[in-house]
């Protein structure tokens, strides 16, 4: 398998000194199951590194940009910038999915599962850039592709606010009710279990959400309720 990363490097406006860093960032665990002779490890260690670099760069940017914001508001803004939905959106903007090495089965994934793969790969690419070019260079990439295109929309649409809290405020004001959540279903292996939670108004199921934890699934259900009900 020959992986030509040049088009991706051109999109990012960088040139890797060690292209193996980038190729490793694009190697999903599933690909190695079908291609054990690939010669590079999967991208989960780089994802771990990239996640930390991303949080630091975003934290530093927000800290300087909003000197009057309290810690809680900065934390909420950072969470909205680095969550998997935003990272998947960024990955799609640079057509990252055209370069990720996946097994045939994983390549068929769609929806949320595909977005999680894209988000994780984007974090791994950030880790790869950090190793290859250093913090100063990767910070510029993070600002150009993640912060600048997304921050204003997050603030204007109040996407940084916790969906469960927003939903509770609106429903209590309009209906004098408090939303409740119930587990509807769970499936998958223990290390990758998926939960489906429902949000209810006065015993009526309003929306459902899925996630890798009950809390994450509740947040997804609240987001859908906000779209469908409010």
N, C-alpha and C positions, 0 to 999 in steps of 0.2 A: 504493500500500500504506500503510495507516494502522496503526501499531504502538502499541497502548495499553499503556504500561508501568506504569500505575497499580497494577494488582494485584501486580506484582512489587515495586514500591516499598513497598507495604503489607506484604508478607511480610518485607522487609528492615527495615521500620520506618524508612525514610528517604524524603526527598523531594528529588529532584534539582532543582537550580537550572537546570542546562543538561541537558535531557533528551536532547540529541543525543549526549552522552557515553555514556549508557546504551544508546541505540539503536545506536551504533557498536559497542559491546561485544557486542551481540546479532547482529551482521551477519557471517555466515560468508562466507568468500571465494567459495564456490560460488554464493551467492545473487546476487552481482554479475554473474556470467556470464550469468544469465537475466534480471537486472533492472538493466542498466547505468545506468538513469536514477534509481536509488534516491537518489543524492545524498550518501551517506555512504561513507567507506572501510570496508574489512573490519576485523575486530577483532584482527588479529595484532599491531599495534603496542601496543594496549592490553593484550593478553595478555602481551607482553614486559614492560611496565611492571608489571602486576599480579603477575607471577611474582616480581619483585624485591621489591615491597612485601610480599607474602605471606611470603617468606623472612625479611625483616627483622622483621616483627611476630611470627612464630612463634619466631624465634631469641631475640628480646627476652623473650618470655613464658617460654620454657623456661629461659633464663639466670637469670631472677629466681625462678622456681618451684623449680628444682632446683640450689641453690647448691653442692651437694656432688658433682654429676655431672661426670665428666670430659668433655672435648671430644668424644671418640668416641661416647659414649652420647648426648650432646645432638644430635650430628649424625644418629645413627640415628633418634632420636625425631622430629626435624624432617623427615627424609626420609619417614617413615611418615605424617606429617600432611599433607605437601604433594604426595604422589604422585598420579597421575591417578585411581587407584581411590578414594582418599578424597575428592578434589575432585569426582569424578563423583557420589559418594554425597551430598555436600553440595548439589550442583546439583539432584539429584533431590528432596532434602528441601524445596527451595523451588520445585519444579516449573519449573525454568528452561527445560526443553525445550519448554514451551508458548510460549516467547517468542523462541527462536532462529530467525533467518531463514536458511533453507537452500534449496539447489536441490532440485528434485523427486527427483533421484537420491540426494543425500546424505541426504534425509529418510527414505529407505528403509533406511539403514544400521542395523544392530543390533549387539548385543554389544559387543565391545571398541571397534570403530570409533565407535559412538555414545557410549561412555563417554569416549573421548578428546575428541570434539567438546564434550561437556558440561563436561569438566574445563577445556579451553582457554577456553571461554566464561565459566566461573566466574572464572578468572584475569583475563579481560578486564573483567568486571564489577567486580572488586576494583580494577583500574587506573582504571576510570571513577569509582568512588566516591572514590578518592584524588585525582583531578583536580578533582572537583566539591566535595568536602567536606573534604579534607585528611587528613593521616596519623592524627590523633587519632580521627577518626570511623571511618575504615576499620579501624583497629586494634580498635575495639569490635566491628565486624561480624565480623572474623576470629576474635576470641575467642568470640563468641556462637555463630557458626554452624559453625566449623571446630574450634577447640581444645576447647572445653567438651564438645561432644557426642561427641568421638572419642578424646581423650587417654587416659582411663581404660581403655577397651577395648584400645587399642593396647598399653598397659603390661601389663594383666592377661593378654592373650593372647600377649604377646611378639611382636607383629606388627612391632616395630621391629628385630627381629633379621633379618639377611640370610638369606633362605630357603635359599640355596645352602650357607651355613655350617651352618645348623640341620640341613639334610638330611644333610650330610656327617658331622656329629657323631653323628646317630642311626644312620645306616647303618653307620658304622665300628664303633659300639658293638654293634649288634645282629647285623650280618652279617659284620663284619671285612672290609668292602669299601669302596672309594672310588668314589662315583658319577662317571661320565664323561658328556660331552655331545658330541653330533654334530649337524651341520647336516643337516636332512632335506629342506628345500625353501626356496626364496626366490622372490619374485615382486614385480611392481610396478615403476614407474618409479624411476630412480636417486634422485630427491629424496624418494621416499616408499616405499622398498623395505621389504617385510615378510619377516622370517625366521622359519622354523619350526625349532626345535631339539628334540632328544630327549634325555632323561636315561636313562642305562643303568646297571643293576647287573649286573656280571659279564657284559656283552654282551647282556643282555636289556632291551628297550625297556620302560620303566616309565611314562613320561608324556611329553607333548609340550606345548610352549608357543610362542606367537607374540609377536613384538615388532618394533619399528622398528630394533633392532640385535640382534646375536647375543647380547650380554650380557643385554639385556632379555628376549629369548626364553628364555634359560637360566633366568632368575629365575622366569618364568612356569611353566616346566616343573618347576622345583624346588617351587614352591607346590603344583602339582597332585600331585606325588609325595608331598608331605607329607600332603595330604588323603587320597589314595587308598591310600597304603601304610602310613603310620605309625599 
